[in-house]
Amino acid sequence: MESKTLLEVKNAGIQFGGLKAVQNLNLKLNQGELVGLIGPNGAGKTTSFNLLTGVYVPTEGDILFNGERINGLAPFKVTRKGISRTFQNIRLFNELSVLDNVKVAYHSLATHTMLSSILRLPSHFKGEKEMEEKSLEFLKIFKLEKYKDELAKNLPYGQQRRLEIARALAAGPKLLLLDEPLSSIDASSRESLALIIKRIQRETKTTTIYVTHNQQEARLIADRVAIMYNGIIQQSGTMIDIDNNPKNFQIAHIMGQLNIWEVNSQKFEQGNLIISSPLGDITIASKEEKKITGIKIHPNKINLFNEDEEVKQKLYEQLLIISGKIITIIQLKSKIYQIIIQIDQNDVKKPFNYLKMQSQDQVLIKNLSINQNITLKIDPKDIILF
């Protein structure tokens, strides 16, 4: 059975003066889906959330929620439609207790734009006992129950972040918008909280957009991702799709891929594509002339260069030869090692570039050491172009 479309954004955008903060925003979410919106700071991610929640009115395009156009609805009306969000800068009711912060989500008149000057819930609220029980359940999920009587403002930062997410989920939204929910949280707590979000999202089938500039977070929980920069969604799909076929260097960079470099220039001569890159000039046999923005080399396609061997096999002129210095050697698994090599180390005027190679050759690893000069070989056929 085909999933129903809950949110559809069609060519939406907003302009501030002469600046197009977001343009040609196209996004479709099916019910129960979790989509990661990934991009660097200033890419337009939070502005997109502000368009979806009525904080900003798009200057072009349409936003459809459950098939209804919601352009121009006030934020509290958007909330009542079933859209809930968290913010980059945590917004809690600081003078309320932790428990009452979650109970606000069940209040029939409560919205996430209420002023923090509202200090308490009505004393005679229909269903108060059930509301408190459900609120406590969410506090337990996020390991906040022991703080239930504390004022929200007295919580440590990480606990405040958990509380904001718990409140947003407690509202039972049809669409949940999480804006950098794990920012400024330590690495171990970040992974734990991400998995909690993923579990609740799966169990409740809450359609979710998860904004982050950290692609590892998106890899951990997202069904698919949209890559955004310069106010435009540049590419979308599953992580595997985008890893295998990044549209350009910028997307590969955002996805955190290993061993990628931007192409400086290129030319096509006599059936060869000649690329100028930080690794040097690379000649690749090619039957088609196309625009290349970047190159990628898998760590296990990089090997030590042996001049005698290469000359003997008459491969010397066909290979890309790179010299560098070993910065560190990391054991990834029991028999797999990653060697990080700094290239261009003899020219301080050039930016440093690093290359990562992997090896299972235990003899090789024993003969390598930090700060050792090393020469590598790469077969141009193993270089991925995008």
C-alpha positions in Angstrom: 0.0 0.0 0.0 1.4 3.4 -1.0 2.1 5.8 1.8 0.0 9.0 1.9 1.8 12.3 1.2 1.6 14.4 4.4 3.8 17.4 3.4 4.5 18.8 -0.1 6.5 21.9 -0.7 6.4 23.3 -4.3 8.9 25.8 -5.5 8.7 27.7 -2.2 11.1 30.5 -1.4 11.6 33.7 0.5 13.5 36.9 -0.2 14.8 39.5 2.2 15.5 42.6 0.3 17.7 41.5 -2.5 18.8 38.3 -0.8 17.1 35.0 -1.7 17.4 33.1 1.5 15.6 30.1 0.2 14.6 29.4 -3.4 13.0 26.6 -5.4 12.3 24.6 -2.2 10.8 21.3 -3.3 10.2 18.6 -0.7 7.7 15.8 -0.3 7.3 13.7 2.8 5.1 10.6 3.2 3.5 9.7 6.5 5.8 8.0 8.9 9.0 9.1 7.1 12.1 10.6 8.7 14.0 12.9 6.4 17.4 14.5 7.3 17.9 18.0 6.0 21.7 18.4 5.9 23.8 21.5 5.2 26.4 23.9 6.5 25.5 26.9 8.7 23.7 29.5 6.6 22.4 27.0 4.1 18.8 27.9 4.6 17.7 25.0 6.8 16.2 27.0 9.7 14.7 29.5 7.3 12.9 26.6 5.6 11.5 25.5 9.0 10.3 29.1 9.6 8.4 28.8 6.2 6.8 25.5 7.2 5.7 26.8 10.6 4.3 30.2 9.6 7.0 32.3 11.1 7.8 33.5 7.5 5.4 33.7 4.6 6.9 32.4 1.4 7.3 35.1 -1.3 6.8 32.3 -3.9 5.6 28.8 -4.2 3.2 26.7 -2.0 3.3 24.6 1.1 0.6 21.9 1.3 0.0 20.0 4.6 -2.5 17.1 4.4 -3.4 18.5 1.0 -4.3 21.9 2.5 -2.4 25.1 1.5 -1.0 26.6 4.7 0.9 29.5 3.3 0.4 32.6 5.5 -1.2 30.8 8.5 -0.1 32.2 11.8 2.3 30.0 13.8 -0.3 29.1 16.4 -2.7 27.9 13.7 0.1 25.9 12.1 0.7 24.3 15.5 -3.0 23.4 15.8 -2.8 21.7 12.4 -0.4 19.2 14.0 3.0 20.6 13.3 5.4 20.8 16.2 9.1 21.9 16.3 12.2 22.4 18.4 14.6 25.3 17.9 18.3 25.8 17.5 18.2 28.0 20.6 16.3 26.1 23.2 12.9 27.5 24.1 11.4 26.3 27.4 9.0 27.8 29.9 11.8 28.5 32.3 9.7 29.3 35.3 7.7 26.1 35.0 8.8 22.8 36.4 10.2 20.1 34.1 6.9 18.1 34.4 4.7 21.2 33.7 6.8 21.9 30.6 5.7 18.6 29.1 2.2 19.0 30.3 1.9 22.2 28.3 2.0 20.0 25.2 -1.4 18.5 26.2 -3.1 21.8 26.9 -5.8 22.4 24.4 -4.8 26.1 24.1 -1.1 25.6 24.3 1.2 26.3 21.5 5.0 26.4 21.2 4.9 30.1 20.8 3.4 30.8 24.2 5.2 33.3 26.3 7.4 32.1 29.1 5.5 34.6 31.4 2.7 32.0 31.6 3.8 30.4 34.9 1.4 27.6 35.5 -1.3 25.4 33.9 -5.0 25.8 34.9 -5.6 24.1 38.2 -8.8 22.5 37.0 -7.9 20.8 33.7 -10.0 18.0 32.3 -8.0 14.8 32.2 -5.3 16.2 34.5 -4.3 12.8 35.9 -4.0 11.2 32.5 -2.1 14.1 31.3 0.4 13.9 34.2 0.8 10.1 33.6 1.6 10.6 29.9 4.0 13.4 30.7 5.9 11.3 33.2 6.1 8.6 30.6 8.0 10.9 28.2 10.2 12.1 31.1 11.2 8.5 31.8 11.9 7.9 28.1 14.3 10.8 28.1 15.7 10.0 31.6 14.3 13.2 33.1 11.9 11.8 35.7 14.2 12.6 38.6 14.1 16.3 37.6 10.3 16.5 37.3 9.9 19.1 40.1 13.0 21.2 39.1 12.5 24.5 37.3 13.4 24.1 33.6 15.9 27.0 33.8 17.9 25.0 36.5 18.6 22.0 34.2 22.0 21.5 32.6 22.1 22.3 28.9 21.9 18.7 27.7 18.9 18.0 29.9 17.2 21.1 28.7 17.6 19.9 25.1 16.1 16.5 26.1 13.2 18.3 27.7 12.4 20.4 24.6 12.4 17.2 22.4 10.2 15.4 25.0 7.7 18.2 25.0 7.6 18.4 21.2 6.9 14.6 20.9 4.4 14.6 23.8 2.2 16.9 21.7 1.6 14.0 19.4 2.3 16.0 16.2 1.5 14.8 12.7 4.7 16.5 11.6 7.7 17.0 13.9 10.5 19.5 12.9 13.7 19.0 14.8 16.2 21.9 14.3 19.7 20.8 15.3 18.3 18.9 18.2 21.7 17.5 19.3 23.8 20.6 18.9 26.4 21.3 21.7 25.8 17.9 23.3 28.7 15.6 24.0 29.4 12.8 21.6 28.3 9.9 23.8 25.1 11.5 24.8 24.4 12.6 21.2 24.3 9.1 19.9 22.1 7.9 22.8 19.6 10.7 22.3 19.6 10.2 18.5 18.6 6.6 19.0 15.9 7.6 21.4 14.4 10.0 18.8 14.6 7.2 16.2 12.9 4.7 18.4 10.0 7.0 19.3 9.6 8.2 15.7 9.4 4.6 14.5 7.0 3.5 17.3 4.7 6.5 16.8 5.1 6.7 13.0 5.6 10.5 13.4 6.6 12.1 10.1 9.8 14.0 10.9 12.3 16.4 9.4 15.6 16.4 11.2 17.9 19.4 10.5 21.6 19.0 11.1 25.0 20.0 9.7 26.4 16.7 11.0 26.0 13.9 8.4 26.8 11.2 10.9 23.6 12.0 12.8 21.6 11.8 9.7 23.3 8.4 8.8 22.2 7.2 12.2 18.5 7.8 12.0 17.3 9.2 8.6 15.3 7.2 6.0 16.6 9.5 3.3 18.3 12.9 3.2 18.1 16.3 1.4 21.4 18.2 1.0 21.0 22.0 1.1 23.3 24.9 0.6 23.0 28.4 -0.9 19.3 28.3 -0.1 18.6 25.4 -2.4 18.1 21.6 -1.9 20.8 20.4 -4.3 20.3 16.6 -4.1 18.0 14.2 -2.2 17.9 10.4 -1.8 19.1 7.7 0.5 22.6 8.0 2.0 23.8 5.1 -0.1 22.5 6.8 -3.3 24.2 10.1 -2.6 27.4 8.4 -1.3 27.7 6.5 -4.6 26.6 9.3 -6.9 27.2 12.8 -5.3 26.1 15.5 -7.7 29.2 17.6 -7.1 32.2 18.2 -4.8 30.3 20.3 -2.4 27.8 17.5 -1.7 30.5 14.9 -1.3 32.2 17.3 1.2 29.0 17.8 3.2 28.5 14.0 3.3 31.9 13.7 4.9 33.4 11.4 2.3 37.0 10.3 2.6 39.7 11.3 0.1 37.7 13.8 -2.0 39.3 16.9 -3.7 37.9 19.7 -5.7 39.0 19.9 -9.3 40.8 23.2 -10.1 40.5 22.9 -13.9 40.1 20.4 -16.7 40.7 19.9 -20.4 39.9 17.2 -22.9 42.7 16.2 -25.3 42.8 13.2 -27.7 40.5 10.9 -25.8 42.0 11.9 -22.4 40.5 14.0 -19.6 43.3 15.9 -17.9 42.3 17.2 -14.5 44.3 19.6 -12.3 43.8 18.8 -8.6 45.5 19.2 -5.2 47.1 15.8 -5.9 48.6 17.0 -9.2 47.6 16.6 -12.8 45.7 13.4 -13.5 45.2 12.0 -17.0 42.2 9.6 -17.4 41.1 7.9 -20.6 37.6 9.2 -21.4 35.2 8.8 -24.3 33.0 11.7 -23.2 33.7 15.3 -22.3 31.8 16.4 -19.2 32.1 18.9 -16.4 34.0 17.4 -13.3 33.7 19.2 -10.0 35.6 16.7 -7.8 37.5 13.4 -7.5 37.3 10.6 -5.0 39.8 7.8 -4.2 38.8 4.9 -2.0 41.3 4.3 0.8 41.9 0.7 -0.2 42.8 1.7 -3.8 46.0 3.4 -2.5 49.2 1.4 -2.3 52.9 1.9 -1.6 54.9 2.8 -4.7 57.8 0.5 -5.6 59.9 2.0 -8.4 61.6 -1.2 -9.4 58.4 -3.1 -9.6 56.6 -0.4 -11.5 59.4 0.0 -14.1 59.6 -3.7 -14.5 55.9 -3.9 -15.3 56.0 -0.7 -17.4 53.3 1.0 -15.4 55.3 4.0 -14.1 53.9 6.5 -16.6 50.3 5.4 -16.2 50.2 5.8 -12.4 49.5 8.8 -10.2 52.5 9.1 -7.9 52.1 11.0 -4.6 54.7 11.8 -1.9 53.9 12.6 1.6 54.5 12.1 5.3 52.7 9.8 7.7 50.8 11.7 10.3 49.2 8.8 12.2 48.2 5.2 12.0 44.8 4.1 13.4 43.6 0.6 14.0 40.0 0.5 12.7 39.4 -3.2 13.2 41.4 -6.2 14.4 43.3 -6.4 11.1 42.4 -3.2 9.3 44.6 -0.1 9.7 44.0 3.5 8.4 47.1 5.5 7.6 46.7 9.3 7.4 49.3 11.0 5.1 49.9 14.7 4.7 50.8 15.8 1.2 52.3 19.1 0.0 54.2 19.2 3.3 57.2 20.8 1.9 55.5 24.0 0.6 54.1 26.1 3.5 52.4 28.4 1.0 50.0 25.6 -0.1 47.1 24.4 2.1 47.7 21.1 3.7 46.0 18.1 2.1 45.5 14.8 3.8 45.0 11.4 2.2 43.8 8.3 4.0 44.7 4.8 2.9 43.7 1.4 4.4 45.7 -1.8 4.7 45.4 -5.3 6.1 49.1 -6.0 5.4 50.5 -6.6 8.9 54.1 -6.7 7.6 53.6 -3.3 5.9 52.1 -1.7 9.0 55.0 -2.9 11.2 57.4 -1.2 8.8 55.6 2.1 8.9 56.1 4.8 11.5 54.8 8.3 12.3 56.7 11.2 10.4 58.0 8.7 7.9 58.2 9.9 4.3 56.2 7.7 2.0 55.5 7.5 -1.7 52.1 6.2 -2.9 50.7 5.0 -6.2 47.1 5.3 -7.5 45.8 3.8 -10.8 43.8 6.5 -12.6 41.1 3.9 -13.4 40.4 3.8 -9.6 39.7 7.5 -9.4 35.9 8.3 -9.1 34.8 11.4 -10.9 31.8 13.6 -10.0 
